[in-house]
Amino acid sequence: MRSAVRTNPTTVIVVVAMAAIGLILGYLNKARCAVAPFDASGRSAVFDAIKDSSVCYSDIQFLWLGRDIDNHIFPYIHGAITSDGILTGGTVEYPVLSGLLMWLGAIPAHTDAQFLLTSALILAPFGLLTAWMLGRLAGWPALLWSIGPPLVMYAFHNWELPVVASAVGAIFVMTLPMPLRRRAMLASVLLAVGFCLKIYPGAFVLPLIAYVVTGGIGGRESADSGRGRYDIVGGLMVAGTAIATAVAVNLPFAVLGYEGWRASFTFQSMRQADLTTNSIWYWGLRHFYITDQMTPDAYTEAEANFQDVVDIASPLLVFAAFLLALWLGWRRAAVVGTYPWVAVSGSMLCGFMLLHKVHSPQYTLWLLPFLVLLRVPWSVVGAYLVVDLSMGIGVFKYFAALASGADASDEEFFVLVGVWGRALLLVVLFVLFLRARMRVPFPGDTDRADTPSRRPAATSLTASSGQ
């Protein structure tokens, strides 16, 4: 049995305190767009005027209208989606637990400013919890979460903090002093909860299963595994727990309002790779389909063909990236004796962020915990933060310039730096994560090269991350 992570309490206190400051600054930044006067629908009069030029836009404030949130309709149960992709009857475009958080935030609100505030109060504890867990897991490097620009820019941009907390929580649970199967099943519950918030943590169940099947640290944590043996039953238990959790959360909505529940998935499948998606598909592949000399009819046909290709290629390539990360993790396990499930999870996330047809700025919050936990060069981390700032600020300045009819070439440059800078660094991180040790070793770990014969029988999460 392994020992729980131990970190200097002062370090954890500082990390959490700095996160609290970052969250306050993040709210104050978004609140610049949410001030009186308000119109009859509760929309702040300045929102549309300054949201892009002042870089204070948030999906939270924007979605106060258009999803029946302002009407306090319980989500999904009475919802649907029209043929042209408009959600109705309280359905939102996110999985059910995010929809519930949105509904809870709207209960006491009558304006978009109140909705932003109550939502921030609901979300902030998850940001603090994430800081506490990262502080316990990694020590001082956790300040990257607390005082880095992404927390200020994106903490209240969308409903990301709960899903990040669920993913980090799964990693934290795997450090607790309890049998491997039990830890992994608890972690799979948290990953399934994350799936019901924003989908992506559900993919991490696959490397977690591989970790359990191969016996954990050194292949010797599980009594049901050993040389030449795999704990298939343990893997099935982890998979079954995750599936059962996801079904239990979604089933009431699917039964009571199937059309509204299904509409959230339909909306995402219908979403196009357009100017708002910030993806390599729009800024790269689309240029092979669209030219300035096209007639309107030719443009419409080319745009449709482009979207059809993206609808097929994007999910296929994401799936291929997942398989590649899982396979490379298996090869790594053959060398070090332990399946690096955390590292593989980080690589899978890089593949998703790179190849999905939507790459919203706030996705950086998903990546930050892996930059904290896994030992990749700080120069790479710094470069990613720089190109992320180029995107996170540049894209809204770009929208403002387009809306005003002004020359947007300078703003477009910063968007392109963000799109292609992130893309390049995600490829780099995909590779680096798979060979990375934990940034701060836990008790019993060493920094020497690992071999199966030299690995301790049961020590820490560092082993599970490829050291």
N, C-alpha and C positions, 0 to 999 in steps of 0.2 A: 504494500500500500504506500502511496506517495504522501508527501507532506504538503500542506497548504502553503501558498505563497506568503512570504513574510517580507515586508518593506518597512523602512523607517517611517514611523507614524507622522513625523514632521513633514516628510516628503509628501505623503498622501494629503495632509491638511493643506499644504501650499498648493498642490495640484488642484484640489477641489475649490479652494478659495479663488484661485486664478480663473477657474472655469466659471465661477459665479460672476466674476467681473466681466468675463467675455460674454456671458449670456445677457447681462444687463446692457452692455454696449450693443450687442446684437439686436436686442429689442428696441433700444433707443434709435438705432439706425432705421429699422423698418417703420417705427412709429412716426418718423418724419412725413410719411405718406398718409398718415391716418389722423387727421386733425379736423376740427370743425371749420366751417359749417358742413352739414350733411344734407343730402337731398331726401326726398320722401322715402326712398328705398334704404336709407341708412348709409349710402355711399359718401365717403369724404369727397368734397368738391375738388380738392387738389390732387387726388389720386391720379387721374388720367393725365393731368397737366404736368406732373413732376416725377412720376414713378420711374421713368426711364432716364431722364436727364439727370436726376438727383440720385440715381441708383439706390432707391429705397423700395423698389417693387418687391412684393411677396405673393406667392400663390395663396397664402392664407387670406390676405385681404382681398385679393382678386376673386377668390371663389366664394366670398360672402354672397355674391349674386350669381345666378345661373344654375345652381344645383339645389334650389329650395332650402339651402342652409338658413337663409334669412327668415324663412317661414317655419323653421323649427320642425321640419318633417323628418320622422325617423327614417334612416337611410335604407334603401334597397327594397323594402317591403312592398311599396306601391310604385316602384320605379320601372323604367323601360328605356329604350333607346330608339330614336327615329331612324328612318332609312338614310338620312344624311348625317347621322352620328351625333345628334343632340340628345343629351341625357335628360330625363324627365322624372318627376315623382320622387325626388329625394335620392336617386342613385348618384354616386360619385365615381370617379374613374379609378379609385384605389381599392385594394382589398378591404375586407369587412372591418377589421380592427381599426384601420385608419379612418374609415367612415364613421365608426363609433366615436373616435376621438374628436372628429370634426363636429359631430352632432352635440357632444358634451360641451365643447367650447362655445357652441352657439346658444345653448340654453339660456344663459343670463344676458345675452347680447342683443342689442337692437340697432347697432351700427357696426360698420366694418372695423372701426377703431376698438370698440368693445370686444369684438370677435378676435381681433389680433391679440389684445391683452389677455383675455381668458384662455386663448389657445396657448400663448406663451407661458402662462402660469401652469398649464397642464403639461407642457412639453419640457419645461426647464428641469424638473426633477430627474428626467431621464438623462439629460446632459450632465448633471451633477453625478448621477450614479455611474455613468460611463467614465467620468473623470476619476471617481473613486476606484473603480475596478482597474482602470489602466494604471493608476498610481500604484496600486497593490501589485499589479503584474509586472510593471516595467520601471517603476521609480521615476527619476527625474525626466527621462525622455517623454513621459506622459504630458509634460508641459506643452508639447507639440499640439495636443488636443485642446488644452486649456487656453493658451495664449496665441495660437496660430490664427492667421486671418480667416480661415474657413469658418471657425465657430462664430465669429462676429458677423460674417457675411451671410451665412446660410442657416444658422441655428433656427431661425424662425422664417425661413424662406418657404419651407414646406414642412410636412410632418415626418422629418427624418430621424429626429432624436430617439424616439422609441425603438425604431428598427435597429439603429446602431447599438443601442443598449442591449437588445436581445442577442445580437451577434456576439458582442463582447462578453455578455453574460454566459453564453455557451462556452467560450474559451475559459472564462474564469471558473465555471463549474468543473471543468476538466482538471483543475488543480486541487480540488478538494480531497481530503483524506477519506475516500470511500472506494469500494470495489469498482473496477473498470466498467463493467456493464451498467452499474447503477449510475455512475457519473455520466456515462455516454447517453443513457436514456434521458436523464434530466437535461443534458445539453441539447438533445434532439427535440425535446419539448420546447425549449427556448428558440431553437432554430425554426421550428414549425410556427411558433407565435410570430417570429420575424417574417415568415412567408405570408402570414395572414395580415401583416402590416404593409410590406413593400416587396414581397416575392423573393428578392435575391438571397436572403439567408437560407432558404430552402435548399439551394444548391450545395451548401456546405455539409448537409447531411451525408452526401456521397463520400467525401474524404473521411468524415467521422466514422462511417461504416467500415471503410477500408482500415482505419486505425484499429478499430475493435477486432475485426476479422483477423488481422495480423498479430494480435496479442498485445497491443500497446507498446510501452517502452521496451525496447530490446526484444519484443516478441514474447515477453515473459510475465506480463502483468496479469494475464488471464489464466486461470487454472485449466481452462479448456483449450488452450493453445500451447504450442511447443514447436520444436524443430520438425518441420515438414507437416505441421498440422495447422488448420485454420479454425477460428471460432465462428463458424457459420451461424450457429444459433444466436450468438451474441449480436452479430451483424443484423440478423433478421429481427431481433428484438428492438434494436435501435431504429431500423427502418419502420417497423410496425408502430412504434411509439410516435414517431414523427407523423406518419400517415394518420393515425388515430387522432392526434391532436388537431391536425389541419381539418380533418373531417368534422370533428366535434365543434370546432369554431364556425365552420362554414355551413354546416347542415341546417341549423335553424333558419338561416337566411334563405338558403336554397329551397327549403320546404315552404316557408311562409311567403316568399316573394321571388320565385324562380326567375322571372323575367328581369326584375330589377337587379338581382344578384348576378345573373349572366351578363347583363348589360355592361357592367364594369369591365369585364374581360373583352367583350365585343368592342368597346370603345378603344381599348389599347390596340387591338388587332387592326382596327380601322385607321388608327393614327398614321399620318403620313410623315415621311422624312422631309420636313419643310424647313424654312428659315429659323423656326423657333426650336428646332431639335438639337442644333449645335453638333451634329454628327459628321463623321468622315464621309458618310453616304451623301449628304446634301452638298458638302463643300468639296467632295472629290468626285465620286462616281457620276453625279448629276451633270457635270460639265461634259461628259461624253455623250449625253442625250440632248442637252439643250444648247442652242446657239442663238446669238442675237439676231440672225437673219431669218429666223423661222416665221412663217405665217401663223396666225392664231390657231388654225386647225392643226397644223403640224406641231405647234407647241403643245396643244392639248393632248395629242396622241403620244408625243415623246414623253411628256410628264407622266402619263398613265403607264407607259412602258417602264419608265424608271421606277415608279412606285411598285409595280408588279415584281420587278427584279429584287428590290429591297425587301419586300414582304417574304420572299423565298430565301434570298441569300443571307440576310441578317440572322434569322434564327438558326439556320443550318451552320453558319460559321461560329455562332456562339456555342452551339452544341459541340462542334468540332474542337473549339478551344477548351471546353470542359473536359472532353475525352483526353486531349493532349496533356492537360495539367494532371489529370488522374493517373495517366500512364507514366509520365515523367516522375510523379511522386512514387509510383510503384518501383521504378528503377532506382530512385534514390533510397528507398527502403531496403533494397537488396544490398546496398553499399553500407548504410549506417545501422541497419537492423531495426529501424523504427519508421513507420509510415508517417511522413511529415504533414499531418492533416491541416494544421493551421497555415503552413506555407502554401499548400495546394489550394486551400480556400482563398487565400490572397491572390493567387495566380488566376483562379477561376473568375474572381471579381474583376481583375484587369481585363480578361477576355470579354466579359460581359460589357464593361464600360466602353471598351474600344469598338465592339462590333454591333452592339444594339443600335437600333435606328434612332433612339433618343438618348442624348447625353446631357441631361440637365446639370447646371452648375453645382447644385447642392449635392450631387453624387460624390463630391470630394469628401464629404463627411463619412461616407461608407468606407473610403480608402484609408482615412487617417489612422484608425486603430492598427492596421497592418503596418503602416509606416512607423508607428510607435513601437510595436511589438517585435518586428523582424529587423534584423541588423542589415540594413541596406545603407549605402553611403549617404552621409548627410548632404553631400553635394547634389545627389539625385533628388532627395527630399526637397531641398531648397529650390532646385530648378522646377520641380512640379508645382510648388507653391507660387512661384513667379508666373508660370504660364497659366495657372489657374486664376490668378489675379487679372491677368491680361484678358481672360475670357469673362470672368465674373463681373468685371467693370466694363470692359470693352463692348460686350454684347448689348448691354442696355444703352450705352452711349450710341451704339450703332443704330438701334431701334429708334432712338430719339432723333438722330440725324435724318434717318429715312422718313420719319413722320413729318419733320419740318421742311422737307424738300431740299435740305442743305447737302453740300458735298460730303459724302460719308466715307471717302477713301481712307482717311486716317483711322477712323473707327473700325473699318473693315480689316485693316492691317492687324489691329490688336485682336480681333476675333480670329483671324487666320493663325496668328501666333498661338492663341489659346487652343484652337482645334487641333492643329498639327503638332504643337508642342506636347499637349497631353497625349495625343496618339502615339508619338515616338516614345515618350516616357512610360506609357502603359506597356508597350512592347518590352522595354528594358526591365520594368518591374516584374512583368510576367516571368522573365528568366531569373532575375535576381531573387525573387521570393522563394523559388523552388530550391535554392541552395543556401538560404539564409538561416543563420542561427537566431535565437532570440537576442534582442538587443541587450538585455540585462539578464545574465544567467541566474537561475534559481539555485537554492541549496543543493549541493551534490553534483552540479554541472561543472564541466571544465571547458576551456576554450581550445583544447587540442583537437586534432582531427579524430573523428570517431570511426571505429570499426566495430563490428558485432562482438568481437572478443573482448574489447575494452570498455564496452558500454555498461554502466551500472544497471542493476536489475530493475530498480524503480526509483527514480529521482524526481524529475521535474518536467515541466512543459517544454523546456528547451529541447529535450530529446524528441518530443513529438513535432517539433518544428524544423527538424532536419539537421540538428547539430550532431 
